[in-house]
Amino acid sequence: MLKTISFAIVHMTVAFGVGFVMTGDLLVGSTLALVEPLCNTVAYYFHEKVWKRLDSRRVHDSAVPA
């Protein structure tokens, strides 16, 4: 979970920077920094869970004799 939080902080910083540079508006930059990374962080968390489950199945399948 710490990796996910760290990723969220980096992502929010980048989103704010891009939004602010593109629009020059602190409100737009701040809104983008909250909404877009939050959605991506939630998606990333579930993405990681799916990959861990797939990896577990691969390990289990390779350990079971045919």
Buried (B, 14 or more C-beta within 10 A) or exposed (E): EEEEEEBBEEBBEBBBEBBBEEEEEEEBBBBBBEEBBBEBBEEBBEEBEEEEEEEEEEEEEEEEEE
